[in-house]
Amino acid sequence: MAIAHSPSRANDSLATVLVTVGVVLLALLTLYLVGFDQGVISRSGMYLHELMHDGRHLLGLPCH
């Protein structure tokens, strides 16, 4: 009788969940910085706001 070893899928699914959560959090942070930050988090004053100004209008985000 041969013993077959199958790798545990629990570690794979946990890694997938962690990567997915990380990507979603990074996407939300990027969306906030591009869409709504007025220099509070970016600490660059209005530089990031002005850099992303036209993109905000294209996305329909309010900026003034």
mmCIF file of the N, C-alpha and C atoms, coordinates in Angstrom:
data_MODEL
# 
_entry.id   MODEL 
# 
loop_
_atom_site.group_PDB 
_atom_site.id 
_atom_site.type_symbol 
_atom_site.label_atom_id 
_atom_site.label_alt_id 
_atom_site.label_comp_id 
_atom_site.label_asym_id 
_atom_site.label_entity_id 
_atom_site.label_seq_id 
_atom_site.pdbx_PDB_ins_code 
_atom_site.Cartn_x 
_atom_site.Cartn_y 
_atom_site.Cartn_z 
_atom_site.occupancy 
_atom_site.B_iso_or_equiv 
_atom_site.pdbx_formal_charge 
_atom_site.auth_seq_id 
_atom_site.auth_comp_id 
_atom_site.auth_asym_id 
_atom_site.auth_atom_id 
_atom_site.pdbx_PDB_model_num 
ATOM 1   N N  . MET A 1 1  ? 0.835   -1.160 0.000   1.00 0.00 ? 1  MET A N  1 
ATOM 2   C CA . MET A 1 1  ? 0.000   0.000  0.000   1.00 0.00 ? 1  MET A CA 1 
ATOM 3   C C  . MET A 1 1  ? 0.894   1.242  0.000   1.00 0.00 ? 1  MET A C  1 
ATOM 4   N N  . ALA A 1 2  ? 0.644   2.132  -0.940  1.00 0.00 ? 2  ALA A N  1 
ATOM 5   C CA . ALA A 1 2  ? 1.424   3.366  -1.055  1.00 0.00 ? 2  ALA A CA 1 
ATOM 6   C C  . ALA A 1 2  ? 0.675   4.512  -0.385  1.00 0.00 ? 2  ALA A C  1 
ATOM 7   N N  . ILE A 1 3  ? 1.446   5.351  0.255   1.00 0.00 ? 3  ILE A N  1 
ATOM 8   C CA . ILE A 1 3  ? 0.851   6.535  0.895   1.00 0.00 ? 3  ILE A CA 1 
ATOM 9   C C  . ILE A 1 3  ? 1.081   7.724  -0.019  1.00 0.00 ? 3  ILE A C  1 
ATOM 10  N N  . ALA A 1 4  ? 0.013   8.332  -0.433  1.00 0.00 ? 4  ALA A N  1 
ATOM 11  C CA . ALA A 1 4  ? 0.115   9.507  -1.300  1.00 0.00 ? 4  ALA A CA 1 
ATOM 12  C C  . ALA A 1 4  ? 0.008   10.763 -0.440  1.00 0.00 ? 4  ALA A C  1 
ATOM 13  N N  . HIS A 1 5  ? 0.910   11.666 -0.686  1.00 0.00 ? 5  HIS A N  1 
ATOM 14  C CA . HIS A 1 5  ? 0.899   12.925 0.064   1.00 0.00 ? 5  HIS A CA 1 
ATOM 15  C C  . HIS A 1 5  ? 0.392   14.045 -0.839  1.00 0.00 ? 5  HIS A C  1 
ATOM 16  N N  . SER A 1 6  ? -0.660  14.667 -0.398  1.00 0.00 ? 6  SER A N  1 
ATOM 17  C CA . SER A 1 6  ? -1.145  15.822 -1.151  1.00 0.00 ? 6  SER A CA 1 
ATOM 18  C C  . SER A 1 6  ? -0.886  17.065 -0.311  1.00 0.00 ? 6  SER A C  1 
ATOM 19  N N  . PRO A 1 7  ? -0.323  18.090 -0.918  1.00 0.00 ? 7  PRO A N  1 
ATOM 20  C CA . PRO A 1 7  ? -0.001  19.295 -0.151  1.00 0.00 ? 7  PRO A CA 1 
ATOM 21  C C  . PRO A 1 7  ? -1.267  19.971 0.375   1.00 0.00 ? 7  PRO A C  1 
ATOM 22  N N  . SER A 1 8  ? -1.106  20.593 1.499   1.00 0.00 ? 8  SER A N  1 
ATOM 23  C CA . SER A 1 8  ? -2.240  21.263 2.128   1.00 0.00 ? 8  SER A CA 1 
ATOM 24  C C  . SER A 1 8  ? -2.645  22.493 1.325   1.00 0.00 ? 8  SER A C  1 
ATOM 25  N N  . ARG A 1 9  ? -3.923  22.628 1.077   1.00 0.00 ? 9  ARG A N  1 
ATOM 26  C CA . ARG A 1 9  ? -4.418  23.776 0.330   1.00 0.00 ? 9  ARG A CA 1 
ATOM 27  C C  . ARG A 1 9  ? -4.784  24.926 1.276   1.00 0.00 ? 9  ARG A C  1 
ATOM 28  N N  . ALA A 1 10 ? -4.723  24.674 2.590   1.00 0.00 ? 10 ALA A N  1 
ATOM 29  C CA . ALA A 1 10 ? -5.057  25.715 3.552   1.00 0.00 ? 10 ALA A CA 1 
ATOM 30  C C  . ALA A 1 10 ? -4.069  26.875 3.460   1.00 0.00 ? 10 ALA A C  1 
ATOM 31  N N  . ASN A 1 11 ? -2.787  26.556 3.311   1.00 0.00 ? 11 ASN A N  1 
ATOM 32  C CA . ASN A 1 11 ? -1.781  27.607 3.195   1.00 0.00 ? 11 ASN A CA 1 
ATOM 33  C C  . ASN A 1 11 ? -1.947  28.395 1.906   1.00 0.00 ? 11 ASN A C  1 
ATOM 34  N N  . ASP A 1 12 ? -2.312  27.720 0.827   1.00 0.00 ? 12 ASP A N  1 
ATOM 35  C CA . ASP A 1 12 ? -2.511  28.395 -0.452  1.00 0.00 ? 12 ASP A CA 1 
ATOM 36  C C  . ASP A 1 12 ? -3.696  29.350 -0.386  1.00 0.00 ? 12 ASP A C  1 
ATOM 37  N N  . SER A 1 13 ? -4.778  28.910 0.232   1.00 0.00 ? 13 SER A N  1 
ATOM 38  C CA . SER A 1 13 ? -5.950  29.775 0.302   1.00 0.00 ? 13 SER A CA 1 
ATOM 39  C C  . SER A 1 13 ? -5.708  30.954 1.242   1.00 0.00 ? 13 SER A C  1 
ATOM 40  N N  . LEU A 1 14 ? -4.966  30.754 2.316   1.00 0.00 ? 14 LEU A N  1 
ATOM 41  C CA . LEU A 1 14 ? -4.632  31.844 3.223   1.00 0.00 ? 14 LEU A CA 1 
ATOM 42  C C  . LEU A 1 14 ? -3.757  32.869 2.517   1.00 0.00 ? 14 LEU A C  1 
ATOM 43  N N  . ALA A 1 15 ? -2.786  32.418 1.754   1.00 0.00 ? 15 ALA A N  1 
ATOM 44  C CA . ALA A 1 15 ? -1.929  33.328 1.009   1.00 0.00 ? 15 ALA A CA 1 
ATOM 45  C C  . ALA A 1 15 ? -2.731  34.107 -0.023  1.00 0.00 ? 15 ALA A C  1 
ATOM 46  N N  . THR A 1 16 ? -3.665  33.447 -0.674  1.00 0.00 ? 16 THR A N  1 
ATOM 47  C CA . THR A 1 16 ? -4.517  34.122 -1.658  1.00 0.00 ? 16 THR A CA 1 
ATOM 48  C C  . THR A 1 16 ? -5.361  35.201 -0.996  1.00 0.00 ? 16 THR A C  1 
ATOM 49  N N  . VAL A 1 17 ? -5.926  34.893 0.162   1.00 0.00 ? 17 VAL A N  1 
ATOM 50  C CA . VAL A 1 17 ? -6.740  35.867 0.889   1.00 0.00 ? 17 VAL A CA 1 
ATOM 51  C C  . VAL A 1 17 ? -5.880  37.052 1.319   1.00 0.00 ? 17 VAL A C  1 
ATOM 52  N N  . LEU A 1 18 ? -4.682  36.819 1.836   1.00 0.00 ? 18 LEU A N  1 
ATOM 53  C CA . LEU A 1 18 ? -3.810  37.904 2.272   1.00 0.00 ? 18 LEU A CA 1 
ATOM 54  C C  . LEU A 1 18 ? -3.384  38.793 1.114   1.00 0.00 ? 18 LEU A C  1 
ATOM 55  N N  . VAL A 1 19 ? -3.055  38.197 -0.015  1.00 0.00 ? 19 VAL A N  1 
ATOM 56  C CA . VAL A 1 19 ? -2.675  38.980 -1.189  1.00 0.00 ? 19 VAL A CA 1 
ATOM 57  C C  . VAL A 1 19 ? -3.866  39.792 -1.677  1.00 0.00 ? 19 VAL A C  1 
ATOM 58  N N  . THR A 1 20 ? -5.040  39.196 -1.703  1.00 0.00 ? 20 THR A N  1 
ATOM 59  C CA . THR A 1 20 ? -6.239  39.906 -2.146  1.00 0.00 ? 20 THR A CA 1 
ATOM 60  C C  . THR A 1 20 ? -6.549  41.086 -1.236  1.00 0.00 ? 20 THR A C  1 
ATOM 61  N N  . VAL A 1 21 ? -6.479  40.891 0.066   1.00 0.00 ? 21 VAL A N  1 
ATOM 62  C CA . VAL A 1 21 ? -6.728  41.978 1.015   1.00 0.00 ? 21 VAL A CA 1 
ATOM 63  C C  . VAL A 1 21 ? -5.689  43.087 0.841   1.00 0.00 ? 21 VAL A C  1 
ATOM 64  N N  . GLY A 1 22 ? -4.430  42.716 0.646   1.00 0.00 ? 22 GLY A N  1 
ATOM 65  C CA . GLY A 1 22 ? -3.378  43.702 0.435   1.00 0.00 ? 22 GLY A CA 1 
ATOM 66  C C  . GLY A 1 22 ? -3.595  44.530 -0.823  1.00 0.00 ? 22 GLY A C  1 
ATOM 67  N N  . VAL A 1 23 ? -3.986  43.863 -1.899  1.00 0.00 ? 23 VAL A N  1 
ATOM 68  C CA . VAL A 1 23 ? -4.233  44.568 -3.164  1.00 0.00 ? 23 VAL A CA 1 
ATOM 69  C C  . VAL A 1 23 ? -5.426  45.512 -3.029  1.00 0.00 ? 23 VAL A C  1 
ATOM 70  N N  . VAL A 1 24 ? -6.477  45.063 -2.367  1.00 0.00 ? 24 VAL A N  1 
ATOM 71  C CA . VAL A 1 24 ? -7.659  45.912 -2.188  1.00 0.00 ? 24 VAL A CA 1 
ATOM 72  C C  . VAL A 1 24 ? -7.319  47.127 -1.332  1.00 0.00 ? 24 VAL A C  1 
ATOM 73  N N  . LEU A 1 25 ? -6.572  46.952 -0.251  1.00 0.00 ? 25 LEU A N  1 
ATOM 74  C CA . LEU A 1 25 ? -6.189  48.082 0.591   1.00 0.00 ? 25 LEU A CA 1 
ATOM 75  C C  . LEU A 1 25 ? -5.298  49.066 -0.161  1.00 0.00 ? 25 LEU A C  1 
ATOM 76  N N  . LEU A 1 26 ? -4.375  48.560 -0.952  1.00 0.00 ? 26 LEU A N  1 
ATOM 77  C CA . LEU A 1 26 ? -3.518  49.430 -1.758  1.00 0.00 ? 26 LEU A CA 1 
ATOM 78  C C  . LEU A 1 26 ? -4.329  50.189 -2.792  1.00 0.00 ? 26 LEU A C  1 
ATOM 79  N N  . ALA A 1 27 ? -5.309  49.531 -3.399  1.00 0.00 ? 27 ALA A N  1 
ATOM 80  C CA . ALA A 1 27 ? -6.163  50.194 -4.381  1.00 0.00 ? 27 ALA A CA 1 
ATOM 81  C C  . ALA A 1 27 ? -7.010  51.283 -3.725  1.00 0.00 ? 27 ALA A C  1 
ATOM 82  N N  . LEU A 1 28 ? -7.535  51.023 -2.532  1.00 0.00 ? 28 LEU A N  1 
ATOM 83  C CA . LEU A 1 28 ? -8.328  52.034 -1.830  1.00 0.00 ? 28 LEU A CA 1 
ATOM 84  C C  . LEU A 1 28 ? -7.473  53.225 -1.407  1.00 0.00 ? 28 LEU A C  1 
ATOM 85  N N  . LEU A 1 29 ? -6.255  52.963 -0.959  1.00 0.00 ? 29 LEU A N  1 
ATOM 86  C CA . LEU A 1 29 ? -5.351  54.048 -0.595  1.00 0.00 ? 29 LEU A CA 1 
ATOM 87  C C  . LEU A 1 29 ? -5.006  54.892 -1.819  1.00 0.00 ? 29 LEU A C  1 
ATOM 88  N N  . THR A 1 30 ? -4.741  54.246 -2.943  1.00 0.00 ? 30 THR A N  1 
ATOM 89  C CA . THR A 1 30 ? -4.446  54.972 -4.176  1.00 0.00 ? 30 THR A CA 1 
ATOM 90  C C  . THR A 1 30 ? -5.645  55.793 -4.623  1.00 0.00 ? 30 THR A C  1 
ATOM 91  N N  . LEU A 1 31 ? -6.832  55.217 -4.551  1.00 0.00 ? 31 LEU A N  1 
ATOM 92  C CA . LEU A 1 31 ? -8.036  55.953 -4.915  1.00 0.00 ? 31 LEU A CA 1 
ATOM 93  C C  . LEU A 1 31 ? -8.233  57.166 -4.017  1.00 0.00 ? 31 LEU A C  1 
ATOM 94  N N  . TYR A 1 32 ? -7.975  57.009 -2.733  1.00 0.00 ? 32 TYR A N  1 
ATOM 95  C CA . TYR A 1 32 ? -8.105  58.143 -1.823  1.00 0.00 ? 32 TYR A CA 1 
ATOM 96  C C  . TYR A 1 32 ? -7.088  59.233 -2.160  1.00 0.00 ? 32 TYR A C  1 
ATOM 97  N N  . LEU A 1 33 ? -5.833  58.844 -2.370  1.00 0.00 ? 33 LEU A N  1 
ATOM 98  C CA . LEU A 1 33 ? -4.793  59.831 -2.657  1.00 0.00 ? 33 LEU A CA 1 
ATOM 99  C C  . LEU A 1 33 ? -5.058  60.565 -3.956  1.00 0.00 ? 33 LEU A C  1 
ATOM 100 N N  . VAL A 1 34 ? -5.514  59.854 -4.962  1.00 0.00 ? 34 VAL A N  1 
ATOM 101 C CA . VAL A 1 34 ? -5.777  60.479 -6.257  1.00 0.00 ? 34 VAL A CA 1 
ATOM 102 C C  . VAL A 1 34 ? -7.083  61.260 -6.228  1.00 0.00 ? 34 VAL A C  1 
ATOM 103 N N  . GLY A 1 35 ? -8.092  60.731 -5.570  1.00 0.00 ? 35 GLY A N  1 
ATOM 104 C CA . GLY A 1 35 ? -9.404  61.328 -5.662  1.00 0.00 ? 35 GLY A CA 1 
ATOM 105 C C  . GLY A 1 35 ? -9.763  62.340 -4.604  1.00 0.00 ? 35 GLY A C  1 
ATOM 106 N N  . PHE A 1 36 ? -9.295  62.161 -3.383  1.00 0.00 ? 36 PHE A N  1 
ATOM 107 C CA . PHE A 1 36 ? -9.839  62.972 -2.310  1.00 0.00 ? 36 PHE A CA 1 
ATOM 108 C C  . PHE A 1 36 ? -8.812  63.670 -1.433  1.00 0.00 ? 36 PHE A C  1 
ATOM 109 N N  . ASP A 1 37 ? -7.547  63.291 -1.487  1.00 0.00 ? 37 ASP A N  1 
ATOM 110 C CA . ASP A 1 37 ? -6.542  63.876 -0.607  1.00 0.00 ? 37 ASP A CA 1 
ATOM 111 C C  . ASP A 1 37 ? -6.320  65.343 -0.951  1.00 0.00 ? 37 ASP A C  1 
ATOM 112 N N  . GLN A 1 38 ? -6.350  66.171 0.044   1.00 0.00 ? 38 GLN A N  1 
ATOM 113 C CA . GLN A 1 38 ? -6.098  67.605 -0.139  1.00 0.00 ? 38 GLN A CA 1 
ATOM 114 C C  . GLN A 1 38 ? -4.802  68.007 0.559   1.00 0.00 ? 38 GLN A C  1 
ATOM 115 N N  . GLY A 1 39 ? -3.845  67.084 0.621   1.00 0.00 ? 39 GLY A N  1 
ATOM 116 C CA . GLY A 1 39 ? -2.572  67.367 1.265   1.00 0.00 ? 39 GLY A CA 1 
ATOM 117 C C  . GLY A 1 39 ? -2.493  66.872 2.686   1.00 0.00 ? 39 GLY A C  1 
ATOM 118 N N  . VAL A 1 40 ? -3.541  66.213 3.183   1.00 0.00 ? 40 VAL A N  1 
ATOM 119 C CA . VAL A 1 40 ? -3.545  65.741 4.567   1.00 0.00 ? 40 VAL A CA 1 
ATOM 120 C C  . VAL A 1 40 ? -2.600  64.553 4.742   1.00 0.00 ? 40 VAL A C  1 
ATOM 121 N N  . ILE A 1 41 ? -2.720  63.565 3.887   1.00 0.00 ? 41 ILE A N  1 
ATOM 122 C CA . ILE A 1 41 ? -1.880  62.376 4.000   1.00 0.00 ? 41 ILE A CA 1 
ATOM 123 C C  . ILE A 1 41 ? -0.605  62.513 3.181   1.00 0.00 ? 41 ILE A C  1 
ATOM 124 N N  . SER A 1 42 ? -0.712  63.055 1.977   1.00 0.00 ? 42 SER A N  1 
ATOM 125 C CA . SER A 1 42 ? 0.445   63.112 1.089   1.00 0.00 ? 42 SER A CA 1 
ATOM 126 C C  . SER A 1 42 ? 1.495   64.109 1.559   1.00 0.00 ? 42 SER A C  1 
ATOM 127 N N  . ARG A 1 43 ? 1.116   65.037 2.425   1.00 0.00 ? 43 ARG A N  1 
ATOM 128 C CA . ARG A 1 43 ? 2.028   66.029 2.993   1.00 0.00 ? 43 ARG A CA 1 
ATOM 129 C C  . ARG A 1 43 ? 2.746   66.849 1.916   1.00 0.00 ? 43 ARG A C  1 
ATOM 130 N N  . SER A 1 44 ? 2.163   66.898 0.736   1.00 0.00 ? 44 SER A N  1 
ATOM 131 C CA . SER A 1 44 ? 2.794   67.645 -0.351  1.00 0.00 ? 44 SER A CA 1 
ATOM 132 C C  . SER A 1 44 ? 2.016   68.916 -0.656  1.00 0.00 ? 44 SER A C  1 
ATOM 133 N N  . GLY A 1 45 ? 1.176   69.316 0.264   1.00 0.00 ? 45 GLY A N  1 
ATOM 134 C CA . GLY A 1 45 ? 0.350   70.482 -0.006  1.00 0.00 ? 45 GLY A CA 1 
ATOM 135 C C  . GLY A 1 45 ? -0.631  70.149 -1.102  1.00 0.00 ? 45 GLY A C  1 
ATOM 136 N N  . MET A 1 46 ? -0.700  70.999 -2.098  1.00 0.00 ? 46 MET A N  1 
ATOM 137 C CA . MET A 1 46 ? -1.642  70.798 -3.195  1.00 0.00 ? 46 MET A CA 1 
ATOM 138 C C  . MET A 1 46 ? -0.968  70.186 -4.414  1.00 0.00 ? 46 MET A C  1 
ATOM 139 N N  . TYR A 1 47 ? 0.281   69.749 -4.287  1.00 0.00 ? 47 TYR A N  1 
ATOM 140 C CA . TYR A 1 47 ? 1.005   69.202 -5.429  1.00 0.00 ? 47 TYR A CA 1 
ATOM 141 C C  . TYR A 1 47 ? 0.300   67.994 -6.026  1.00 0.00 ? 47 TYR A C  1 
ATOM 142 N N  . LEU A 1 48 ? -0.067  67.029 -5.195  1.00 0.00 ? 48 LEU A N  1 
ATOM 143 C CA . LEU A 1 48 ? -0.745  65.834 -5.686  1.00 0.00 ? 48 LEU A CA 1 
ATOM 144 C C  . LEU A 1 48 ? -2.116  66.195 -6.236  1.00 0.00 ? 48 LEU A C  1 
ATOM 145 N N  . HIS A 1 49 ? -2.803  67.115 -5.593  1.00 0.00 ? 49 HIS A N  1 
ATOM 146 C CA . HIS A 1 49 ? -4.113  67.556 -6.075  1.00 0.00 ? 49 HIS A CA 1 
ATOM 147 C C  . HIS A 1 49 ? -3.999  68.158 -7.464  1.00 0.00 ? 49 HIS A C  1 
ATOM 148 N N  . GLU A 1 50 ? -3.036  69.026 -7.667  1.00 0.00 ? 50 GLU A N  1 
ATOM 149 C CA . GLU A 1 50 ? -2.871  69.664 -8.973  1.00 0.00 ? 50 GLU A CA 1 
ATOM 150 C C  . GLU A 1 50 ? -2.389  68.673 -10.021 1.00 0.00 ? 50 GLU A C  1 
ATOM 151 N N  . LEU A 1 51 ? -1.562  67.718 -9.615  1.00 0.00 ? 51 LEU A N  1 
ATOM 152 C CA . LEU A 1 51 ? -1.055  66.713 -10.547 1.00 0.00 ? 51 LEU A CA 1 
ATOM 153 C C  . LEU A 1 51 ? -2.191  65.841 -11.074 1.00 0.00 ? 51 LEU A C  1 
ATOM 154 N N  . MET A 1 52 ? -3.144  65.518 -10.229 1.00 0.00 ? 52 MET A N  1 
ATOM 155 C CA . MET A 1 52 ? -4.243  64.629 -10.597 1.00 0.00 ? 52 MET A CA 1 
ATOM 156 C C  . MET A 1 52 ? -5.525  65.382 -10.961 1.00 0.00 ? 52 MET A C  1 
ATOM 157 N N  . HIS A 1 53 ? -5.452  66.692 -11.103 1.00 0.00 ? 53 HIS A N  1 
ATOM 158 C CA . HIS A 1 53 ? -6.632  67.524 -11.281 1.00 0.00 ? 53 HIS A CA 1 
ATOM 159 C C  . HIS A 1 53 ? -7.495  67.115 -12.481 1.00 0.00 ? 53 HIS A C  1 
ATOM 160 N N  . ASP A 1 54 ? -6.908  66.989 -13.649 1.00 0.00 ? 54 ASP A N  1 
ATOM 161 C CA . ASP A 1 54 ? -7.688  66.632 -14.839 1.00 0.00 ? 54 ASP A CA 1 
ATOM 162 C C  . ASP A 1 54 ? -8.242  65.215 -14.740 1.00 0.00 ? 54 ASP A C  1 
ATOM 163 N N  . GLY A 1 55 ? -7.472  64.314 -14.135 1.00 0.00 ? 55 GLY A N  1 
ATOM 164 C CA . GLY A 1 55 ? -7.958  62.951 -13.942 1.00 0.00 ? 55 GLY A CA 1 
ATOM 165 C C  . GLY A 1 55 ? -9.162  62.903 -13.029 1.00 0.00 ? 55 GLY A C  1 
ATOM 166 N N  . ARG A 1 56 ? -9.185  63.774 -12.034 1.00 0.00 ? 56 ARG A N  1 
ATOM 167 C CA . ARG A 1 56 ? -10.343 63.848 -11.144 1.00 0.00 ? 56 ARG A CA 1 
ATOM 168 C C  . ARG A 1 56 ? -11.591 64.249 -11.917 1.00 0.00 ? 56 ARG A C  1 
ATOM 169 N N  . HIS A 1 57 ? -11.433 65.220 -12.782 1.00 0.00 ? 57 HIS A N  1 
ATOM 170 C CA . HIS A 1 57 ? -12.596 65.654 -13.569 1.00 0.00 ? 57 HIS A CA 1 
ATOM 171 C C  . HIS A 1 57 ? -13.052 64.545 -14.514 1.00 0.00 ? 57 HIS A C  1 
ATOM 172 N N  . LEU A 1 58 ? -12.117 63.803 -15.103 1.00 0.00 ? 58 LEU A N  1 
ATOM 173 C CA . LEU A 1 58 ? -12.493 62.705 -15.996 1.00 0.00 ? 58 LEU A CA 1 
ATOM 174 C C  . LEU A 1 58 ? -13.229 61.605 -15.241 1.00 0.00 ? 58 LEU A C  1 
ATOM 175 N N  . LEU A 1 59 ? -12.830 61.366 -13.988 1.00 0.00 ? 59 LEU A N  1 
ATOM 176 C CA . LEU A 1 59 ? -13.481 60.327 -13.176 1.00 0.00 ? 59 LEU A CA 1 
ATOM 177 C C  . LEU A 1 59 ? -14.780 60.812 -12.543 1.00 0.00 ? 59 LEU A C  1 
ATOM 178 N N  . GLY A 1 60 ? -15.045 62.114 -12.637 1.00 0.00 ? 60 GLY A N  1 
ATOM 179 C CA . GLY A 1 60 ? -16.261 62.659 -12.054 1.00 0.00 ? 60 GLY A CA 1 
ATOM 180 C C  . GLY A 1 60 ? -16.167 62.902 -10.566 1.00 0.00 ? 60 GLY A C  1 
ATOM 181 N N  . LEU A 1 61 ? -14.954 62.971 -10.026 1.00 0.00 ? 61 LEU A N  1 
ATOM 182 C CA . LEU A 1 61 ? -14.769 63.232 -8.603  1.00 0.00 ? 61 LEU A CA 1 
ATOM 183 C C  . LEU A 1 61 ? -14.798 64.729 -8.339  1.00 0.00 ? 61 LEU A C  1 
ATOM 184 N N  . PRO A 1 62 ? -15.405 65.134 -7.243  1.00 0.00 ? 62 PRO A N  1 
ATOM 185 C CA . PRO A 1 62 ? -15.430 66.567 -6.942  1.00 0.00 ? 62 PRO A CA 1 
ATOM 186 C C  . PRO A 1 62 ? -14.065 67.036 -6.452  1.00 0.00 ? 62 PRO A C  1 
ATOM 187 N N  . CYS A 1 63 ? -13.688 68.222 -6.862  1.00 0.00 ? 63 CYS A N  1 
ATOM 188 C CA . CYS A 1 63 ? -12.419 68.755 -6.367  1.00 0.00 ? 63 CYS A CA 1 
ATOM 189 C C  . CYS A 1 63 ? -12.472 70.242 -6.088  1.00 0.00 ? 63 CYS A C  1 
ATOM 190 N N  . HIS A 1 64 ? -13.558 70.921 -6.435  1.00 0.00 ? 64 HIS A N  1 
ATOM 191 C CA . HIS A 1 64 ? -13.685 72.294 -5.992  1.00 0.00 ? 64 HIS A CA 1 
ATOM 192 C C  . HIS A 1 64 ? -15.109 72.569 -5.614  1.00 0.00 ? 64 HIS A C  1 
# 
